[in-house]
């Protein structure tokens, strides 16, 4: 190669490099090593002292807070030099907690945490605060070294509602579909905005039953968890939601009909269950608590055991809600168990209902526990309620 050609190639190469170099960066080397990526954010962090630290990388945010289920006031977070916000809670009792970040007024998941709480309207992240190692009496919803049941998912077309929907069935350890033993059934209902899997995904109902059955504290039973919407459009923003009187009533009425004429017959055709009223219980939380009362106390030929946790959606006109109910119901009711957290906004209507039941001389259990309208209350409600069933 002659000298002229060599010099020409050098100049041409330089021109190409210059053309590809962004303005203002002509003096930088084309071989500068890329900047190191930011260190991953660890959130949430749960040390042995049960004080949970939450972190979020948001360098351009002006204000970030973290809201934790059952804690009350949200925690203000502080930003460090790397743009990572953090806050540490007071010690939390062993349990599962929902939480979310509020960034400049916008609620969001924790992007560093894959554990989430399913919900149609109010999704959140989840943090598990485990019991101390070697604790002799772990909470009922911690997975233990005991025999485990199974959770089955069924689908069907509802003629009552006019849609495709599903329900979940928990079968206890030892259940044999080819056997002869029959089991009692608890129909367990979720709350407004939940899906049909809420009682297993968040409430951990299957784990609670596994543990209580293994400890001899609960009878082996099936749990059936149906979709609780007789009017699914109640979830739409334009519907007025659960505050709309007409749609709420339609939701209750169609749900009851779907449960009685579709879900129960399918369960009793597919599973080894006892089919007498003494072997059927119904319970639920919030919307599901009201559905349990409206269904159970108005069809006592079907259910002998009724539980309501933080019931919401009932009107104070109890004579209209439960027409003809009087002290004769005591001969049919094996248990009417009405619970609510003392810090729950629904405590007033629940107390009013219990006062009305007392005026009618209808036997019932009044249960009030510390807590708000949250799963921290409802897991405990379920664990106590199922120990009383089918005795």
N, C-alpha and C positions, 0 to 999 in steps of 0.2 A: 504494500500500500504506500503510495507516495505521500509526501508531507502535506501537499495542498489538500488532498482528499481527507487525510486524517484531521487536519484543522477544521475542515468543513463539517465533518461529523460531530466534532466537539461543540462547535458553535450551534449546530442544529439541535443537539441534545439539550444544550443550555436554554435555547429558546423554548423548547417544549416544556421543560421544567418550570420556566418563568410563567408560561401561559397557564399552567395548572396551579400556580401558587396563588391563594386568595390575596386580595389587596391588603396591605398593611402587615403581611407576614413574610415579606420577601427576605428578611434577614434570618428567619428561623430555618433550622436544618430540617430537611425532608425526612430525616431518620430519627427525629426526637421520639423517645419512648412515650406511649400513651399514658395519660394520667391514671393513677391507681383508682379503682372503683371504691366508693364509700363502703365502710364496714357494714355488714348486715345488721339490722335492728333486731334486738331480742325482745319480744313482747308477746304475752306477758311473762314475767319472771316471778316464780313462786318459791321463795326460800323456805327453810324449815320454820321460820317464825311466823308464817302465814300472812306476812305483809306483802301484798302483791304490787309489783312495779309494772306500770304500763308505759310503753314508749311509742312514739310516732315521729317519723321524719317528715317535717313540713316546714322547710326553711322560710317560705314566703307567707305563712299564716300569721295572723295578728293575735289570735286567742284560740287556745285549745283546752278543752275540758274532757274529762272522762266520767261517764255515768255508769254506775255499777248497781246491778239489781239488788234491792234490799238495803242499800246503804243510805238512801235518802239524798242529801245534797251532793251534787256532782263535785269532783275534785279538779281544782285548777292545776294545769300542767305548766312546767317551765321549760324554756328553750335553752339549749347549750350552744356553744360556738359552732357546732357542726349542723345546726338546724334541727336537732332531735329534741322533741318535747318529751317530758317524763313526769310521772307522779306516782307516789307510793301510798297505798291505802293503810289504814289501821289493820291490825290482825283480823282476818276473816275466819269464821267458823268453818270447819271442813264441809264442803258442799260444791255444787256447780253453780256458777254465777254468770248471768248474761251481762254484757257491757258493750258500750259503744263510745266512740269519740265524737265530740261536737267541735268541728273546725270552722271558726268564723260563722257559727250559726247553722252549719250543715252537719247532720248526723251521718256517720259512716262506720263501716266495719274497721277492725284492726287488720291492715294488709299484711302484717307479719304473723297472723294466726289463722290457721286453716280450720279451727273448730268454730262452727257457727250454729246458731239456733234457728231452725226453719220456722217461718211465719209468713203469711201472705202480706202483712202490712208493716210489721215491726221487727225486721230481721236484726240480729245482733251477733256479736262474737261471744264466745263462751270460754271461761277459765275454770279449771278444776283446782280446788284447794283440797289436797288429800289429807286424810287423818294422819296423825303421827305414827311413825313406824312402830309396830308392836302394840298398837292400841287394842285393848281386849274387846271393846264393844264398838266396832266401826259402824258408821251410819248404814241404814238399811239399803241405801242406793249405791253402795260401793260393791263392785264385783268381787265376790269371794270364791274361795275354793269349795264350791258346793255344786250339786247337780243343777244343770241349767235346762230351762224349757226352751221352746222355740216360738218365733213370731212368724206368722204366715200372712201374706198379702193377697187379698181376693179382689176381683173386679167384677162389676155387673152393670147392666143398664137399668136405671131406676125409671119405672113407668110413672111413679108418683111425681118425681121432680123433672124428669125428661132429660136426663144426662147420663153420661158414663161416670161411674164413681167407684170407690173402693172402700174396703174396711180391713182392719188388721185383727188377727186372732192370736192370742198367746195361749199355748198349750203347756201345761206344767211338766216338770221332769217325770218321765215314766209313762207319759200318755202314749197309748198304742192304738192307732186307728183300726187295727184288726182285732182288738180285744173286746171285752164285754163290760168293763167298768165304765160307768157314766159319771159325769162331773157336773157340779153346779156352774153357773155362768154369771159373771159380773159384766154388765154393759157399761163401759166407761167412756164418758163424753168429754171432748175438749172444749176450749173456750173460743170466743169470737176472735177471729183473725188467725187461729191455729189451723193446721191441716190435720188429717186423720192420724198421722204418725206422731203427733205431739206427745202423747203419753208415754211412748217408748223413746223417742229421740231426745226429749227434754225431761219428761217426768220420770223416766227410767222405771216404768211400772213393771216391766218384765224382770228387772234386777231385784226390785223390792219383793216381788212374789217369790222369786228363786230363794232369796235369803230367808224370808219368813217361813216358807214351807219347810226348808231345810232345818230350821230351828224349832219346828213344831208349833209355830205361833199363828200359822194361817192354814186353812184347809186347802188342799189341792183344788184348783178351780181353773176354768177358762176365763180369759178376759177378751171381750169383743170391743173393738174401738172403731166405730163407724164415723163417716164424715158427718158433721153436725149441722150442715146447712140444708134446710128444706127450701130455701130461696137463695141460691148462691150469689145472685145479683146484689145481695146485701153488702158484699165486699167492694162493690164499685163505688168510686167517689161520688157519682151522681145520684146514688140511691138514698143518701142521707144516713147510711150506715146503721149501726145498732140503735141510733137515736130515733129513727123513723118508726112511728107507731104501727102503721099498716104493714110495712114490710117485715118488721120484727115479729108481728103476730103470724103472718104468712110463713115466715121462717120456722117458727115453733110448730105450727099446725102440720105443715108438710113433713117436717122432720119426724114428728111422732108417727105419722101415717107410714112413712118409709121404713122406720124402725120396726113397727109392729107387723106390717104386711109384707115386707121384703127381706130385711136383714135377719130378723129372728127366725122366720121359716127357713131361710137358706142355711143359717148356722145349725139349726136343729136337724136339717136333712144331711149335712156334711160332717158333723162331729158327734161324738158320743157324749151327749149332754142329757141331763135330766130335764124333763119338759113340764114339770109342775111349777107353780108359782113360788113354792117354798125354795126352789132351787134357782131362782132368778133374782138378781140384784141389779139396780141401776144407780149410777152416781156420776158426777161430773163437776167441772170447775167453771165458774163465771157463767157464760152463756149455757154451758153444759150443765151447770148446777140447776139453773132454771128449767132446762129441758128435762132434767131428772125429776124435778118436783112436779112439773106439769104433766109429764108422762106417767110417772109412778103413782102419784096421788089421785090421778084421774082414771087410772086403769089398774086398780089394785087386784083385779082378777089375774093380772099378769105378773106383778112384782110384789114380793113380800119384804124386800130390803131396799131402802132408799137412802142415798147420801147426797148432800149438796154442799159444795165447797165454794164459798165466796160468790153466791148466786147473784147474777146480774140480769136485768131485763124484765123482772116481774113488776107488775103495777101494784100499788098499795091496796087495790080493790080485791082483796083475797077471796071474798065471797063470790066474786065473778070468776076469778082464776080457778077456784076449786069448788065448783057448785055442788051442793049436797053433802059436802064433807062434814062429818060430825064424829062424836065419840064412838060410834059403832065401828069406825075404822080401826080402833085399837084391837079388835078381834082378828083383823087381817094383817096389820103391820107387825112384822117381827123387829124392825128397826127403822126409825126415821132420825137421821143423823145430820144436823145442820151446823156447819162450821164457817167461821170467818175470822180473818185477822183483825186485831183491834185497831190497826192503823190503816185499814182498808176503807176507802170511801163508801163501800157497799155495806159497811157494818150497820148502818141505820136501817136499811130496808130488811136486812136479815134479822135484826132485833125485833122489828115490827112484825115480821112473819111469825117469829117464835111467840111473841105476845098474843097474836091472833090464835095460834094453835093452842096455847094455854087457855084462852077464853072458850075454846071449843072442847076443852078437856081431852085433847088428842096428845097422847104420849109421844115425846120426842127428846132427843139429846141435844142440849145447848153446848156448843163447843166454841170457845173463843181462845185464840192463841196470839202471841205477839207476832207482828208482821204485817206487811202490806199486801197488795194484790199481785202476788208473785209465786213462782214455782218453789221458792224456799218454803212457803206455807203449804202448797198443795202436795208436795212429796210427803210431807209429814202427815197431812190429812189422810192421804191414801194409805200410808203405812199403818195408821191407827185404825182406819175404817175396816180394812180387809181382815184384820185380826178378829173382828166381831162377827163376820159373816158365816152363815150356814152352820151355826153351832146348835 
